[in-house]
Amino acid sequence: MRGFPEYFTIWHIAGHYALRLMAYLVLGFLILPILVIIPLSFNAEPFFTFTQGMLALDPDAYSLRWYEEIVTDQKWTLAIRNSFIIGVAAAILATVLGTVAAVGLASPWMPFKRLITALLLSPMIVPLIIIAAGMFFFYTNFGLVGTYPGLIIAHAALGVPFVIITVTATLAGFDRSLFSAGLSLGASPVKVFWDVVIPLIRPGVISGGLFAFVTSFDEVVLVLFLAGPEQRTIPRQMFSGLREQINPTILAVATLLVVLSMALLVTLEILRRRSERLRGAG
Amino acid sequence: MPNTDDGVFLKFDEVKKSYDQKNLVVKGFNIAVEQGEFITLLGPSGSGKTTVLMMLAGFESVTSGTISIRGQSINKTAPYKRNIGMVFQNYALFPHMTVAENLGYPLSVRGVAKAEQRKRIAEYLDLVELGAFGNRYPGQLSGGQRQRVALARAMIFEPTLILMDEPLGALDKKLREQMQYEITRLHEQLGFTVIYVTHDQAEALSMSNRIAVFNDGVVQQCAPPAELYERPANAFVAEFIGENNFIEGTVDRIEGGRAVTTIPGQGTVTAEAAEGLSAGAPCVVSIRPEKLFIHPTSHAHDNEITAKFVARIYVGDFIRYYFRLENGSEIVVKVLNDLSAPEFGEGEDGRLQWLASDCIAFPHPGEMPDVAG
């Protein structure tokens, strides 16, 4: 360990360790509720607590029965399928719209830039419950309540701000003369966009898309308002699972979601490093 | 060939540019460029030279007038259909492509077969002496190497016209001189036409066939380097190209292309008369520091003035003397560093002598040009 500077008094040193302790406590407070569900999800009994057998590390006290239930229970398989269909579709829609919007907003000739940016980012700021209520009444006019397209559009609207933010950030480092260079070499504007602009902003596009996916994946308020029984997603199923039938299936699902989130985080970090390397090289 | 003017390749005809519909950035640019010429647009920043280049490349629209190549107007041709190579100041290499992929891009856009592409890439990499660097990314190259790649990329699709926008601005002095030589060599070897933009006059003088000197949206003079230096058309060019001394006076009379001028407190000085000079009008006589000699000297002379010595600065291969006239204007004299370089005491008078054919009298530009230096 690093030595303390010589001028440190006993109080400096005490303060140093106190700060450390606080930091670890905060980290523990944040992470323990998430970690504790992982062993509980392997519980052999339908309880939310650690059994005697589990504490004694008896192999018989552990089982995969709740994971089996996820794959066999039709309610859960439907919810998982719905979550992925809606999440992926909404993410693709949000990525395309958000990327195009960000490229447009980055143009020096774009009028009303601030106003349009504020409007596009508003779904991040306006309380979800208000968006949900508004959409519910708006959608009834078009028969979109209780349909897949309705939910996908709603979730895409929530995801667009994330894509705009990440793509705008990568575009900030984009040298516009690269575009001119592409044109001077004989490529049409559309071709230059695909060959030069897209590869260089790809990290921002992908991470924006992942954010949009995650936003849709754990969203429950809009689903409560807009989804029919056919469109139940994982969070919606967990929500009713908690209230109707308390069993550790929810914990098993939660564990899978934690694993998925971690995978996404790692992906984002890898993308970020790649983008930094490319820009540093540029 | 469908051209109207014989031998004219590129032509600007009364080209004007305005960004705000009120002020003209380029006020009627005319030039006729022959195939294979190296033309430099030289001028201070904001003089309109880059705007001319951007209009030629198609990145800026032309407000009025015509730009034509081989007699065909290109005003309405999209930038990517002009087939004009361009080297950018910041290189503008695609960072996600290797050097070879950068060079291959204009070829694949034009549908050149893969095998032919590889051959051409290897050929042009050799041409810019980067044969072993095809698989590197631009980020792994030095500034000079990147500039060579940018040059090769602008040449590889064999455009007849290559534009260069201050391509050496980001390089250090030594590398810049090396690249100047490189560009000149490639230009002579491959015979393409170059339009080169710079604010560095040494670069312009050493590389170009002709230089168009810009100021305030107007071409002040368009001439070969030697003519520009020896016979500047007006006081701006005389001041902008190289170093010049300016002595204020009044024109007495003009006879046989020479002006006899009265310099207050000095007597008369005979000079070549520039265009627009009239008897009785105020004028400035410009004379290069290296054409001035300090008495005693063995050089022939027609003119002589007396000035107070201010300072003597040792530069190495030559010595710079600063003198001051009675009206306060400064005179610089460059003397070769040999035994004839005299010593002066503070405030002593020096007699400066020169030939009438080495100085030019211009109409007074209103305000005194700054003494370059």
Interface residues (C-beta under 8 A of the other chain):
Chain A: D175 S177 L178 S180 A181 G182 L183 S184 L185 G186 A187 S188 P189 K191 V192 D195 V196 P199 L200 L278 R279 G280 A281 G282
Chain B: A57 G58 F59 A78 P79 Y80 K81 N83 I84 G85 M86 F88 N90 A92 L93 F94 P95 H96 Y105 P106 V109 R110 Y137 P138 G139 Q140 R153 A154 F157 L163
